[in-house]
């Protein structure tokens, strides 16, 4: 008698073919989901960046894209990308992306300076991975507001801010560190100082002696 032919579902190869088909289906679904959300994620990131840039210049945050287009110019000089804020023909200052090492990862943010390049207008942290409740407090207004309208020039030199204990009085070149997060506090100060030095060097900015 001829051997009875098995149904394909009962063959040894069936589980392999089935798993391949399942993988292809789920892979296609994931690819479709990624492509459908990638544009929205990119738009959200762009919106968040524009909002942060407006905030360091204390510009209105309603209708962000329109306000950004009105006030902000994206510029590049000597390989340095930065932003200039203008109101009509009047320059409000410059904003530079910053990045450096924190205690547990990269800290990235925005540093806005005045036209004379001797005073910080504002500092804003975009991303960080510091310890929640300790180093993560570098994003709190109480810490960041210390850099607003902060001088960083002494004669012809860019000053590295000195750290003093939290809640103690500070002079014009001092910053209150966060209690229990000295390393994260110092990391922010170093990131700002290094960026200011880098900008001055690359753009060849010189100070007149006072």
PAMAR-492264 format. One record per residue (C-alpha): residue number from 1; x, y, z. Coordinates in nm, 4 decimals, decimal comma. Layout:
// residues N
num: NUM east: X north: Y up: Z .
...
***
This chain:
// residues 210
num: 1 east: 0,0000 north: 0,0000 up: 0,0000 .
num: 2 east: 0,1167 north: 0,3523 up: -0,0743 .
num: 3 east: 0,2347 north: 0,5474 up: 0,2303 .
num: 4 east: -0,0334 north: 0,7863 up: 0,3525 .
num: 5 east: 0,0623 north: 1,1472 up: 0,2826 .
num: 6 east: 0,0886 north: 1,3629 up: 0,5986 .
num: 7 east: -0,0757 north: 1,7010 up: 0,6260 .
num: 8 east: 0,1774 north: 1,9849 up: 0,6124 .
num: 9 east: 0,0815 north: 2,0890 up: 0,9659 .
num: 10 east: 0,2057 north: 1,7526 up: 1,0876 .
num: 11 east: 0,5480 north: 1,7687 up: 0,9213 .
num: 12 east: 0,8687 north: 1,8549 up: 1,1045 .
num: 13 east: 0,9237 north: 2,1683 up: 0,8988 .
num: 14 east: 0,5849 north: 2,3165 up: 0,9840 .
num: 15 east: 0,6885 north: 2,4716 up: 1,3226 .
num: 16 east: 0,9892 north: 2,6389 up: 1,1568 .
num: 17 east: 0,7831 north: 2,7844 up: 0,8733 .
num: 18 east: 0,5167 north: 2,8946 up: 1,1221 .
num: 19 east: 0,7701 north: 3,0775 up: 1,3417 .
num: 20 east: 0,9249 north: 3,2502 up: 1,0387 .
num: 21 east: 0,5841 north: 3,3726 up: 0,9256 .
num: 22 east: 0,4966 north: 3,4940 up: 1,2758 .
num: 23 east: 0,8303 north: 3,6796 up: 1,2969 .
num: 24 east: 0,7710 north: 3,8416 up: 0,9583 .
num: 25 east: 0,4221 north: 3,9545 up: 1,0549 .
num: 26 east: 0,5287 north: 4,1025 up: 1,3887 .
num: 27 east: 0,8385 north: 4,2583 up: 1,2311 .
num: 28 east: 0,6216 north: 4,4281 up: 0,9707 .
num: 29 east: 0,3846 north: 4,5566 up: 1,2400 .
num: 30 east: 0,6737 north: 4,6990 up: 1,4445 .
num: 31 east: 0,8289 north: 4,8625 up: 1,1358 .
num: 32 east: 0,4964 north: 5,0191 up: 1,0455 .
num: 33 east: 0,4493 north: 5,1443 up: 1,4030 .
num: 34 east: 0,8017 north: 5,2924 up: 1,4097 .
num: 35 east: 0,7605 north: 5,4789 up: 1,0832 .
num: 36 east: 0,4176 north: 5,6087 up: 1,1862 .
num: 37 east: 0,5496 north: 5,7475 up: 1,5167 .
num: 38 east: 0,9036 north: 5,8568 up: 1,4177 .
num: 39 east: 0,7806 north: 6,1777 up: 1,2572 .
num: 40 east: 0,5682 north: 6,2657 up: 1,5595 .
num: 41 east: 0,8594 north: 6,1976 up: 1,7952 .
num: 42 east: 1,0856 north: 6,4185 up: 1,5840 .
num: 43 east: 0,8257 north: 6,6965 up: 1,5808 .
num: 44 east: 0,7880 north: 6,6735 up: 1,9598 .
num: 45 east: 1,1662 north: 6,6935 up: 2,0100 .
num: 46 east: 1,1863 north: 6,9942 up: 1,7789 .
num: 47 east: 0,9005 north: 7,1642 up: 1,9636 .
num: 48 east: 1,0677 north: 7,1004 up: 2,3001 .
num: 49 east: 1,3996 north: 7,2433 up: 2,1755 .
num: 50 east: 1,2349 north: 7,5535 up: 2,0324 .
num: 51 east: 1,0418 north: 7,6030 up: 2,3560 .
num: 52 east: 1,3635 north: 7,5779 up: 2,5601 .
num: 53 east: 1,5451 north: 7,8269 up: 2,3359 .
num: 54 east: 1,2620 north: 8,0769 up: 2,3713 .
num: 55 east: 1,2612 north: 8,0299 up: 2,7491 .
num: 56 east: 1,6320 north: 8,1141 up: 2,7948 .
num: 57 east: 1,5637 north: 8,4485 up: 2,6265 .
num: 58 east: 1,2456 north: 8,4963 up: 2,8331 .
num: 59 east: 1,0382 north: 8,5161 up: 2,5161 .
num: 60 east: 0,6665 north: 8,4249 up: 2,4940 .
num: 61 east: 0,5933 north: 8,0515 up: 2,4940 .
num: 62 east: 0,2486 north: 8,0658 up: 2,3380 .
num: 63 east: 0,2406 north: 7,9613 up: 1,9726 .
num: 64 east: 0,5956 north: 7,8285 up: 1,9960 .
num: 65 east: 0,6743 north: 7,7596 up: 1,6274 .
num: 66 east: 0,5500 north: 8,1029 up: 1,5176 .
num: 67 east: 0,7294 north: 8,2841 up: 1,8011 .
num: 68 east: 1,0484 north: 8,0891 up: 1,7311 .
num: 69 east: 1,0416 north: 8,1859 up: 1,3626 .
num: 70 east: 0,9852 north: 8,5482 up: 1,4563 .
num: 71 east: 1,2659 north: 8,5881 up: 1,7105 .
num: 72 east: 1,5270 north: 8,3146 up: 1,6556 .
num: 73 east: 1,7930 north: 8,2827 up: 1,3868 .
num: 74 east: 1,9886 north: 7,9587 up: 1,3529 .
num: 75 east: 2,3521 north: 8,0377 up: 1,2814 .
num: 76 east: 2,6850 north: 7,8615 up: 1,2251 .
num: 77 east: 3,0311 north: 8,0144 up: 1,2531 .
num: 78 east: 3,3647 north: 7,8330 up: 1,2389 .
num: 79 east: 3,1899 north: 7,5007 up: 1,2844 .
num: 80 east: 2,9922 north: 7,6190 up: 1,5881 .
num: 81 east: 2,6130 north: 7,6008 up: 1,5640 .
num: 82 east: 2,4188 north: 7,8439 up: 1,7797 .
num: 83 east: 2,1069 north: 8,0595 up: 1,7953 .
num: 84 east: 2,0665 north: 8,4344 up: 1,7965 .
num: 85 east: 1,7579 north: 8,6029 up: 1,9337 .
num: 86 east: 1,6463 north: 8,9266 up: 1,7677 .
num: 87 east: 1,3593 north: 9,1648 up: 1,8137 .
num: 88 east: 1,3367 north: 9,3571 up: 1,4893 .
num: 89 east: 1,7007 north: 9,4667 up: 1,4357 .
num: 90 east: 1,8024 north: 9,4468 up: 1,8023 .
num: 91 east: 2,0073 north: 9,1457 up: 1,9149 .
num: 92 east: 1,8873 north: 8,9978 up: 2,2446 .
num: 93 east: 2,1782 north: 8,7563 up: 2,2849 .
num: 94 east: 2,3100 north: 8,4166 up: 2,1790 .
num: 95 east: 2,2287 north: 8,0599 up: 2,2781 .
num: 96 east: 2,4716 north: 7,7685 up: 2,2513 .
num: 97 east: 2,4028 north: 7,3952 up: 2,2912 .
num: 98 east: 2,6190 north: 7,2468 up: 2,5686 .
num: 99 east: 2,7056 north: 6,8909 up: 2,6634 .
num: 100 east: 2,9352 north: 6,7230 up: 2,9122 .
num: 101 east: 2,9780 north: 6,4409 up: 3,1588 .
num: 102 east: 2,7749 north: 6,4236 up: 3,4780 .
num: 103 east: 2,8122 north: 6,1700 up: 3,7566 .
num: 104 east: 2,6004 north: 5,9016 up: 3,5833 .
num: 105 east: 2,5854 north: 6,0098 up: 3,2216 .
num: 106 east: 2,5723 north: 6,2985 up: 2,9797 .
num: 107 east: 2,4244 north: 6,6332 up: 3,0768 .
num: 108 east: 2,3016 north: 6,8406 up: 2,7820 .
num: 109 east: 2,1481 north: 7,1823 up: 2,7819 .
num: 110 east: 2,1381 north: 7,5358 up: 2,6464 .
num: 111 east: 2,3535 north: 7,8294 up: 2,7529 .
num: 112 east: 2,2359 north: 8,1813 up: 2,6651 .
num: 113 east: 2,4779 north: 8,4744 up: 2,6889 .
num: 114 east: 2,4524 north: 8,8480 up: 2,6292 .
num: 115 east: 2,5855 north: 9,0320 up: 2,3257 .
num: 116 east: 2,9016 north: 9,1396 up: 2,5086 .
num: 117 east: 2,9807 north: 8,7777 up: 2,6012 .
num: 118 east: 3,0427 north: 8,8564 up: 2,9665 .
num: 119 east: 2,7147 north: 8,7555 up: 3,1314 .
num: 120 east: 2,4988 north: 8,4414 up: 3,1304 .
num: 121 east: 2,1365 north: 8,5200 up: 3,0508 .
num: 122 east: 2,0095 north: 8,1729 up: 3,1452 .
num: 123 east: 2,1062 north: 7,8072 up: 3,1598 .
num: 124 east: 1,8607 north: 7,5295 up: 3,0755 .
num: 125 east: 1,9075 north: 7,1520 up: 3,1101 .
num: 126 east: 1,7521 north: 6,9438 up: 2,8338 .
num: 127 east: 1,8599 north: 6,5944 up: 2,9448 .
num: 128 east: 2,0443 north: 6,4396 up: 3,2381 .
num: 129 east: 2,0777 north: 6,1033 up: 3,4146 .
num: 130 east: 2,1753 north: 6,2128 up: 3,7644 .
num: 131 east: 2,0395 north: 6,0486 up: 4,0799 .
num: 132 east: 1,6741 north: 6,1440 up: 4,1400 .
num: 133 east: 1,6361 north: 6,3567 up: 4,4521 .
num: 134 east: 2,0094 north: 6,4315 up: 4,4650 .
num: 135 east: 2,2021 north: 6,5133 up: 4,1474 .
num: 136 east: 1,8736 north: 6,5217 up: 3,9585 .
num: 137 east: 1,7981 north: 6,8462 up: 4,1424 .
num: 138 east: 2,0236 north: 7,0296 up: 3,8954 .
num: 139 east: 1,7061 north: 7,0762 up: 3,6886 .
num: 140 east: 1,5283 north: 7,2609 up: 3,9710 .
num: 141 east: 1,4741 north: 7,6385 up: 3,9339 .
num: 142 east: 1,6448 north: 7,7003 up: 4,2698 .
num: 143 east: 1,9699 north: 7,5736 up: 4,1217 .
num: 144 east: 1,9378 north: 7,6911 up: 3,7607 .
num: 145 east: 1,8192 north: 8,0419 up: 3,8477 .
num: 146 east: 2,1584 north: 8,1086 up: 4,0075 .
num: 147 east: 2,3077 north: 8,1291 up: 3,6580 .
num: 148 east: 2,0577 north: 8,3844 up: 3,5294 .
num: 149 east: 2,2175 north: 8,7262 up: 3,4767 .
num: 150 east: 2,5448 north: 8,5847 up: 3,6129 .
num: 151 east: 2,8750 north: 8,7524 up: 3,5311 .
num: 152 east: 3,1517 north: 8,5226 up: 3,4127 .
num: 153 east: 3,4193 north: 8,7699 up: 3,3074 .
num: 154 east: 3,6885 north: 8,9058 up: 3,5374 .
num: 155 east: 3,9180 north: 9,1459 up: 3,3535 .
num: 156 east: 4,0151 north: 8,9492 up: 3,0407 .
num: 157 east: 3,9510 north: 8,6025 up: 3,1838 .
num: 158 east: 3,6496 north: 8,3704 up: 3,1956 .
num: 159 east: 3,5897 north: 8,2697 up: 3,5568 .
num: 160 east: 3,5126 north: 7,9183 up: 3,6772 .
num: 161 east: 3,2419 north: 7,9628 up: 3,9374 .
num: 162 east: 3,3329 north: 7,8594 up: 4,2883 .
num: 163 east: 3,1004 north: 7,6275 up: 4,4798 .
num: 164 east: 2,9739 north: 7,7104 up: 4,8290 .
num: 165 east: 2,7366 north: 7,5105 up: 5,0523 .
num: 166 east: 2,3654 north: 7,5290 up: 4,9817 .
num: 167 east: 2,1799 north: 7,8295 up: 5,1323 .
num: 168 east: 2,5006 north: 8,0190 up: 5,2159 .
num: 169 east: 2,5500 north: 8,3718 up: 5,0773 .
num: 170 east: 2,7357 north: 8,3909 up: 4,7449 .
num: 171 east: 2,9390 north: 8,6587 up: 4,5715 .
num: 172 east: 2,9231 north: 8,7318 up: 4,1994 .
num: 173 east: 3,1461 north: 8,4379 up: 4,1023 .
num: 174 east: 3,0011 north: 8,1777 up: 4,3408 .
num: 175 east: 2,7217 north: 7,9214 up: 4,3083 .
num: 176 east: 2,5403 north: 7,7288 up: 4,5812 .
num: 177 east: 2,6003 north: 7,3583 up: 4,5300 .
num: 178 east: 2,3253 north: 7,1051 up: 4,5928 .
num: 179 east: 2,3569 north: 6,9301 up: 4,9292 .
num: 180 east: 2,4456 north: 6,5642 up: 4,8717 .
num: 181 east: 2,5148 north: 6,6245 up: 4,5034 .
num: 182 east: 2,8507 north: 6,7991 up: 4,4947 .
num: 183 east: 2,9704 north: 6,6021 up: 4,1910 .
num: 184 east: 2,6630 north: 6,6859 up: 3,9830 .
num: 185 east: 2,6805 north: 7,0525 up: 4,0850 .
num: 186 east: 3,0469 north: 7,0727 up: 3,9919 .
num: 187 east: 2,9774 north: 6,8944 up: 3,6635 .
num: 188 east: 2,7334 north: 7,1693 up: 3,5624 .
num: 189 east: 2,9835 north: 7,4413 up: 3,6551 .
num: 190 east: 3,2557 north: 7,2648 up: 3,4549 .
num: 191 east: 3,0286 north: 7,2172 up: 3,1520 .
num: 192 east: 2,9431 north: 7,5888 up: 3,1506 .
num: 193 east: 3,3028 north: 7,7026 up: 3,1998 .
num: 194 east: 3,4412 north: 7,4690 up: 2,9341 .
num: 195 east: 3,1754 north: 7,5767 up: 2,6839 .
num: 196 east: 3,2423 north: 7,9455 up: 2,7431 .
num: 197 east: 3,6143 north: 7,8887 up: 2,6932 .
num: 198 east: 3,5437 north: 7,6844 up: 2,3804 .
num: 199 east: 3,3180 north: 7,9519 up: 2,2317 .
num: 200 east: 3,5695 north: 8,2259 up: 2,3036 .
num: 201 east: 3,8516 north: 8,0272 up: 2,1456 .
num: 202 east: 3,6690 north: 7,9117 up: 1,8317 .
num: 203 east: 3,4985 north: 8,2450 up: 1,7630 .
num: 204 east: 3,8177 north: 8,4325 up: 1,8585 .
num: 205 east: 3,6437 north: 8,6647 up: 2,1015 .
num: 206 east: 3,8727 north: 8,9104 up: 2,2807 .
num: 207 east: 3,8024 north: 9,1374 up: 2,5753 .
num: 208 east: 3,9279 north: 9,4912 up: 2,6114 .
num: 209 east: 4,1168 north: 9,5437 up: 2,9326 .
num: 210 east: 3,9114 north: 9,7373 up: 3,1867 .
***
